[in-house]
Amino acid sequence: MIAEKIQSNQKPLGRSLSSLKIGQRAKVLSIHISDKKVKNHLLDMGLIIGTEVQLKRIAPMGDPMNLWLRGYELSVRRAELDMIYVEVL
C-alpha cells in the first residue's frame, strides 16, 4: 500500500497539511487516515505521497480547505488534512 501505517510510539515526520497558510506549497510525505474509504478516495483523486500541493482557500468557518494539486482544486475536510503530513517547500 502507498501510505504506511504509523506505529503508536512513532511520531510522524513533517507537519500536518491543515497547518499550512494560504499560498504555501508542500510535498506530501505520509497519509495516516484510518477510514479506508476516505483514504482510498483521496488517493484516487491524486493526493498521494510525493504530490505537491498548495493551500488556496479556507472556508470562513475553517472547514473545508481548498488545495491546488495536479492541475485542479480539491476541497478536503480539516479532519482529513490533520492526518496528512507534508514538507513545506
Rosetta blueprint (number, residue, H / E / L):
1 M L
2 I L
3 A L
4 E L
5 K L
6 I L
7 Q L
8 S L
9 N L
10 Q L
11 K L
12 P L
13 L L
14 G L
15 R E
16 S E
17 L H
18 S H
19 S H
20 L L
21 K L
22 I L
23 G L
24 Q L
25 R E
26 A E
27 K E
28 V E
29 L E
30 S E
31 I E
32 H L
33 I L
34 S L
35 D L
36 K H
37 K H
38 V H
39 K H
40 N H
41 H H
42 L H
43 L H
44 D H
45 M L
46 G L
47 L L
48 I L
49 I L
50 G L
51 T L
52 E E
53 V E
54 Q E
55 L E
56 K E
57 R E
58 I E
59 A L
60 P L
61 M L
62 G L
63 D L
64 P L
65 M E
66 N E
67 L E
68 W E
69 L E
70 R L
71 G L
72 Y E
73 E E
74 L E
75 S E
76 V E
77 R L
78 R H
79 A H
80 E H
81 L H
82 D L
83 M L
84 I E
85 Y E
86 V E
87 E E
88 V E
89 L L
